Amino acid sequence: MIVLECLFLTIAPCDAAEPWQLGSQDAATPMMQGIIDLHHDIFFFLILIFVFVSWILVRDIYIYIYIYIYIYIYIYIYI
């Protein structure tokens, strides 16, 4: 039995699916571990892009409102 455990050491201690499990199972192969790492890397950059684009949109809306309220309305009121 110990010989079999040594032969299959890479896949034996991996988890199995559980009811109501959140997230994925542990990787059973190095290729699956690479896919999981790639997934984490992609999501890191995706969140960075999302934050940057959101910041630009909020900034543009703020600048548009500022220009509309403080410049156009005051110009029409005082002219």
Distance bins in CASP14 RR format, pairs under 12 A and 6 or more apart:
PFRMAT RR
TARGET T0000
AUTHOR 0000-0000-0000
RMODE 2
METHOD distances of the structure
MODEL  1
1 7 0 0 0 0 0 1 0 0 0 0 0
1 8 0 0 0 0 0 1 0 0 0 0 0
1 12 0 0 0 0 0 1 0 0 0 0 0
2 8 0 0 0 0 0 1 0 0 0 0 0
2 9 0 0 0 0 0 1 0 0 0 0 0
2 12 0 0 0 0 0 1 0 0 0 0 0
3 9 0 0 0 0 0 1 0 0 0 0 0
4 11 0 0 0 0 0 1 0 0 0 0 0
4 12 0 0 0 0 1 0 0 0 0 0 0
5 11 0 0 0 0 0 1 0 0 0 0 0
5 12 1 0 0 1 0 0 0 0 0 0 0
5 13 0 0 0 0 1 0 0 0 0 0 0
6 12 0 0 0 0 1 0 0 0 0 0 0
8 14 0 0 0 0 0 1 0 0 0 0 0
8 28 0 0 0 0 0 1 0 0 0 0 0
9 28 0 0 0 0 0 1 0 0 0 0 0
10 26 0 0 0 0 0 1 0 0 0 0 0
10 27 0 0 0 0 0 1 0 0 0 0 0
10 28 1 0 0 1 0 0 0 0 0 0 0
10 29 1 0 0 1 0 0 0 0 0 0 0
10 30 0 0 0 0 1 0 0 0 0 0 0
10 31 0 0 0 0 0 1 0 0 0 0 0
10 32 0 0 0 0 0 1 0 0 0 0 0
10 33 0 0 0 0 0 1 0 0 0 0 0
11 25 0 0 0 0 0 1 0 0 0 0 0
11 26 0 0 0 0 0 1 0 0 0 0 0
11 27 0 0 0 0 1 0 0 0 0 0 0
11 28 1 0 1 0 0 0 0 0 0 0 0
11 29 1 0 0 1 0 0 0 0 0 0 0
11 30 0 0 0 0 0 1 0 0 0 0 0
11 32 0 0 0 0 0 1 0 0 0 0 0
11 33 0 0 0 0 0 1 0 0 0 0 0
12 26 0 0 0 0 0 1 0 0 0 0 0
12 28 0 0 0 0 1 0 0 0 0 0 0
13 26 0 0 0 0 1 0 0 0 0 0 0
13 27 0 0 0 0 0 1 0 0 0 0 0
13 28 0 0 0 0 1 0 0 0 0 0 0
14 24 0 0 0 0 0 1 0 0 0 0 0
14 25 1 0 0 1 0 0 0 0 0 0 0
14 26 1 0 1 0 0 0 0 0 0 0 0
14 27 1 0 0 1 0 0 0 0 0 0 0
14 28 1 0 1 0 0 0 0 0 0 0 0
14 29 0 0 0 0 1 0 0 0 0 0 0
14 32 0 0 0 0 1 0 0 0 0 0 0
14 33 0 0 0 0 0 1 0 0 0 0 0
15 21 0 0 0 0 1 0 0 0 0 0 0
15 23 0 0 0 0 0 1 0 0 0 0 0
15 24 0 0 0 0 1 0 0 0 0 0 0
15 25 1 0 1 0 0 0 0 0 0 0 0
15 26 1 0 1 0 0 0 0 0 0 0 0
15 27 0 0 0 0 1 0 0 0 0 0 0
15 28 0 0 0 0 1 0 0 0 0 0 0
16 25 1 0 0 1 0 0 0 0 0 0 0
16 26 0 0 0 0 1 0 0 0 0 0 0
16 28 0 0 0 0 0 1 0 0 0 0 0
17 23 0 0 0 0 0 1 0 0 0 0 0
17 24 0 0 0 0 1 0 0 0 0 0 0
17 25 1 0 0 1 0 0 0 0 0 0 0
17 26 0 0 0 0 0 1 0 0 0 0 0
18 24 0 0 0 0 0 1 0 0 0 0 0
18 25 0 0 0 0 1 0 0 0 0 0 0
18 26 0 0 0 0 0 1 0 0 0 0 0
23 36 0 0 0 0 0 1 0 0 0 0 0
23 39 0 0 0 0 0 1 0 0 0 0 0
24 32 0 0 0 0 1 0 0 0 0 0 0
24 33 0 0 0 0 0 1 0 0 0 0 0
24 35 0 0 0 0 1 0 0 0 0 0 0
24 36 1 0 0 1 0 0 0 0 0 0 0
24 39 0 0 0 0 1 0 0 0 0 0 0
24 40 0 0 0 0 0 1 0 0 0 0 0
25 32 0 0 0 0 1 0 0 0 0 0 0
25 33 0 0 0 0 0 1 0 0 0 0 0
25 36 0 0 0 0 1 0 0 0 0 0 0
26 32 0 0 0 0 1 0 0 0 0 0 0
26 33 0 0 0 0 1 0 0 0 0 0 0
26 36 0 0 0 0 1 0 0 0 0 0 0
27 33 1 1 0 0 0 0 0 0 0 0 0
27 34 1 0 0 1 0 0 0 0 0 0 0
27 35 1 0 0 1 0 0 0 0 0 0 0
27 36 1 0 1 0 0 0 0 0 0 0 0
27 37 0 0 0 0 1 0 0 0 0 0 0
27 38 0 0 0 0 0 1 0 0 0 0 0
27 39 0 0 0 0 0 1 0 0 0 0 0
27 40 0 0 0 0 0 1 0 0 0 0 0
28 34 0 0 0 0 0 1 0 0 0 0 0
28 35 0 0 0 0 0 1 0 0 0 0 0
28 36 0 0 0 0 0 1 0 0 0 0 0
29 35 0 0 0 0 1 0 0 0 0 0 0
29 36 0 0 0 0 0 1 0 0 0 0 0
30 36 0 0 0 0 0 1 0 0 0 0 0
30 37 0 0 0 0 0 1 0 0 0 0 0
31 37 0 0 0 0 0 1 0 0 0 0 0
31 38 0 0 0 0 0 1 0 0 0 0 0
32 38 0 0 0 0 0 1 0 0 0 0 0
32 39 0 0 0 0 0 1 0 0 0 0 0
33 39 0 0 0 0 0 1 0 0 0 0 0
33 40 0 0 0 0 0 1 0 0 0 0 0
34 40 0 0 0 0 1 0 0 0 0 0 0
34 41 0 0 0 0 1 0 0 0 0 0 0
34 42 0 0 0 0 0 1 0 0 0 0 0
35 41 0 0 0 0 0 1 0 0 0 0 0
35 42 0 0 0 0 0 1 0 0 0 0 0
36 42 0 0 0 0 0 1 0 0 0 0 0
36 43 0 0 0 0 0 1 0 0 0 0 0
37 43 0 0 0 0 0 1 0 0 0 0 0
37 44 0 0 0 0 0 1 0 0 0 0 0
38 44 0 0 0 0 0 1 0 0 0 0 0
38 45 0 0 0 0 0 1 0 0 0 0 0
39 45 0 0 0 0 0 1 0 0 0 0 0
39 46 0 0 0 0 0 1 0 0 0 0 0
40 46 0 0 0 0 0 1 0 0 0 0 0
40 47 0 0 0 0 0 1 0 0 0 0 0
41 47 0 0 0 0 0 1 0 0 0 0 0
41 48 0 0 0 0 0 1 0 0 0 0 0
42 48 0 0 0 0 0 1 0 0 0 0 0
42 49 0 0 0 0 0 1 0 0 0 0 0
43 49 0 0 0 0 0 1 0 0 0 0 0
43 50 0 0 0 0 0 1 0 0 0 0 0
44 50 0 0 0 0 0 1 0 0 0 0 0
44 51 0 0 0 0 0 1 0 0 0 0 0
45 51 0 0 0 0 0 1 0 0 0 0 0
45 52 0 0 0 0 0 1 0 0 0 0 0
46 52 0 0 0 0 0 1 0 0 0 0 0
46 53 0 0 0 0 0 1 0 0 0 0 0
47 53 0 0 0 0 0 1 0 0 0 0 0
47 54 0 0 0 0 0 1 0 0 0 0 0
48 54 0 0 0 0 0 1 0 0 0 0 0
48 55 0 0 0 0 0 1 0 0 0 0 0
49 55 0 0 0 0 0 1 0 0 0 0 0
49 56 0 0 0 0 0 1 0 0 0 0 0
50 56 0 0 0 0 0 1 0 0 0 0 0
50 57 0 0 0 0 0 1 0 0 0 0 0
51 57 0 0 0 0 0 1 0 0 0 0 0
51 58 0 0 0 0 0 1 0 0 0 0 0
52 58 0 0 0 0 0 1 0 0 0 0 0
52 59 0 0 0 0 0 1 0 0 0 0 0
53 59 0 0 0 0 0 1 0 0 0 0 0
53 60 0 0 0 0 0 1 0 0 0 0 0
54 60 0 0 0 0 0 1 0 0 0 0 0
54 61 0 0 0 0 0 1 0 0 0 0 0
55 61 0 0 0 0 0 1 0 0 0 0 0
55 62 0 0 0 0 0 1 0 0 0 0 0
56 62 0 0 0 0 0 1 0 0 0 0 0
56 63 0 0 0 0 0 1 0 0 0 0 0
57 63 0 0 0 0 0 1 0 0 0 0 0
57 64 0 0 0 0 0 1 0 0 0 0 0
58 64 0 0 0 0 0 1 0 0 0 0 0
58 65 0 0 0 0 0 1 0 0 0 0 0
59 65 0 0 0 0 0 1 0 0 0 0 0
59 66 0 0 0 0 0 1 0 0 0 0 0
60 66 0 0 0 0 0 1 0 0 0 0 0
60 67 0 0 0 0 0 1 0 0 0 0 0
61 67 0 0 0 0 0 1 0 0 0 0 0
61 68 0 0 0 0 0 1 0 0 0 0 0
62 68 0 0 0 0 0 1 0 0 0 0 0
62 69 0 0 0 0 0 1 0 0 0 0 0
62 70 0 0 0 0 0 1 0 0 0 0 0
63 69 0 0 0 0 0 1 0 0 0 0 0
63 70 0 0 0 0 0 1 0 0 0 0 0
63 71 0 0 0 0 0 1 0 0 0 0 0
64 70 0 0 0 0 0 1 0 0 0 0 0
64 71 0 0 0 0 0 1 0 0 0 0 0
64 72 0 0 0 0 0 1 0 0 0 0 0
65 71 0 0 0 0 0 1 0 0 0 0 0
65 72 0 0 0 0 0 1 0 0 0 0 0
65 73 0 0 0 0 0 1 0 0 0 0 0
66 72 0 0 0 0 0 1 0 0 0 0 0
66 73 0 0 0 0 0 1 0 0 0 0 0
66 74 0 0 0 0 0 1 0 0 0 0 0
67 73 0 0 0 0 0 1 0 0 0 0 0
67 74 0 0 0 0 0 1 0 0 0 0 0
67 75 0 0 0 0 0 1 0 0 0 0 0
68 74 0 0 0 0 0 1 0 0 0 0 0
68 75 0 0 0 0 0 1 0 0 0 0 0
68 76 0 0 0 0 0 1 0 0 0 0 0
69 75 0 0 0 0 0 1 0 0 0 0 0
69 76 0 0 0 0 0 1 0 0 0 0 0
69 77 0 0 0 0 0 1 0 0 0 0 0
70 76 0 0 0 0 0 1 0 0 0 0 0
70 77 0 0 0 0 0 1 0 0 0 0 0
70 78 0 0 0 0 0 1 0 0 0 0 0
71 77 0 0 0 0 0 1 0 0 0 0 0
71 78 0 0 0 0 0 1 0 0 0 0 0
71 79 0 0 0 0 0 1 0 0 0 0 0
72 78 0 0 0 0 0 1 0 0 0 0 0
72 79 0 0 0 0 0 1 0 0 0 0 0
73 79 0 0 0 0 0 1 0 0 0 0 0
END
